[in-house]
Amino acid sequence: MPLNTTQKGKIAEQQAQNYLQQQGYELLTTNYRQGRGEIDLIMRKPNLVIFVEVKSRKNADFGNPEIAVTPQKQNLIQQTAEAYLLANNLHCPIRFDIIAITGNEIEHFEDVF
């Protein structure tokens, strides 16, 4: 039976998490939800919290996955990130990244919005 969209998303998020941890990032949490917002991965490097949106596509026939992070989606991620920082009493620099997975290729976009 083929994978559904949720299952595919979970696989992509795990790939992204593994990739980032191999790059020296520490995982804080996955799938943080607040209201209508969700952040796929929240990672940390020394003195920096990184909010990561993961997008994947089987191929680039309909464009690269990162284009799916629209201004509306960015705004929702930023609001959710503010809630996470407040709930966890964190006062440190932050960054918003995108991990785009096309087929077997992973691309990391840092500080994109």
C-alpha positions as CSV (number, residue, x, y, z in Angstrom):
1,M,0.0,0.0,0.0
2,P,1.4,3.4,-0.9
3,L,2.3,5.9,1.8
4,N,-0.2,8.7,2.6
5,T,0.8,12.4,2.8
6,T,1.2,12.3,6.6
7,Q,3.5,9.2,6.5
8,K,5.6,10.8,3.8
9,G,5.9,14.0,5.8
10,K,7.0,12.1,8.9
11,I,9.7,10.3,6.9
12,A,10.9,13.6,5.4
13,E,11.0,15.2,8.9
14,Q,13.1,12.3,10.2
15,Q,15.5,12.6,7.3
16,A,15.8,16.3,8.0
17,Q,16.4,15.7,11.7
18,N,19.1,13.1,11.0
19,Y,20.8,15.5,8.5
20,L,20.8,18.4,11.0
21,Q,22.1,16.3,13.9
22,Q,24.9,15.1,11.7
23,Q,25.7,18.8,11.1
24,G,26.0,19.3,14.9
25,Y,22.5,20.6,15.7
26,E,20.8,19.4,18.9
27,L,17.1,18.5,18.7
28,L,14.8,20.4,21.2
29,T,11.5,19.1,19.9
30,T,9.5,17.9,16.9
31,N,6.0,18.9,15.7
32,Y,5.5,21.8,18.2
33,R,1.9,22.9,17.9
34,Q,0.3,26.1,19.1
35,G,-3.2,27.1,17.8
36,R,-3.2,26.6,14.1
37,G,0.6,26.7,13.8
38,E,3.1,23.9,13.8
39,I,6.9,23.8,13.6
40,D,8.4,20.6,12.2
41,L,11.7,20.7,14.1
42,I,13.1,23.0,16.7
43,M,16.9,22.7,16.9
44,R,19.7,24.3,18.8
45,K,23.2,25.3,18.3
46,P,25.1,27.2,21.0
47,N,23.2,30.3,21.9
48,L,20.8,29.9,18.9
49,V,17.4,28.3,18.5
50,I,16.5,27.3,15.0
51,F,12.9,26.8,13.8
52,V,12.9,24.4,10.8
53,E,10.2,23.9,8.2
54,V,10.6,20.7,6.3
55,K,9.2,20.4,2.8
56,S,9.6,17.4,0.4
57,R,8.6,16.4,-3.0
58,K,9.2,13.2,-5.0
59,N,10.6,15.3,-7.9
60,A,10.7,19.0,-9.0
61,D,8.1,18.6,-11.7
62,F,5.8,21.1,-9.8
63,G,8.7,23.2,-8.5
64,N,11.1,22.9,-5.7
65,P,9.7,22.1,-2.2
66,E,10.9,25.3,-0.6
67,I,8.5,27.4,-2.7
68,A,5.6,25.9,-0.6
69,V,6.7,28.0,2.4
70,T,4.5,31.0,1.5
71,P,4.4,34.3,3.3
72,Q,1.3,33.2,5.1
73,K,3.0,30.0,6.2
74,Q,6.1,32.0,7.3
75,N,3.9,34.3,9.4
76,L,2.2,31.3,11.1
77,I,5.6,29.7,11.8
78,Q,6.8,33.0,13.3
79,Q,3.8,33.3,15.6
80,T,4.2,29.7,16.7
81,A,7.9,30.3,17.4
82,E,7.0,33.3,19.6
83,A,4.7,31.1,21.6
84,Y,7.4,28.4,22.0
85,L,9.9,31.0,23.2
86,L,7.4,32.4,25.7
87,A,6.3,29.0,26.9
88,N,9.9,27.9,27.5
89,N,11.2,31.3,28.8
90,L,13.9,31.4,26.2
91,H,15.6,34.7,25.4
92,C,18.2,34.1,22.8
93,P,18.8,34.7,19.1
94,I,16.6,32.7,16.7
95,R,16.7,31.7,13.1
96,F,14.2,30.3,10.6
97,D,15.4,27.6,8.2
98,I,13.9,25.4,5.5
99,I,15.0,21.8,4.7
100,A,13.9,21.0,1.2
101,I,14.0,17.3,0.2
102,T,13.6,16.4,-3.5
103,G,13.8,12.7,-4.1
104,N,17.0,11.7,-2.2
105,E,18.5,15.2,-2.2
106,I,18.5,17.4,0.9
107,E,19.0,21.2,0.7
108,H,19.3,23.3,3.8
109,F,18.3,27.0,3.5
110,E,19.5,29.0,6.6
111,D,17.9,32.2,7.9
112,V,15.3,32.4,5.1
113,F,12.7,34.6,6.8
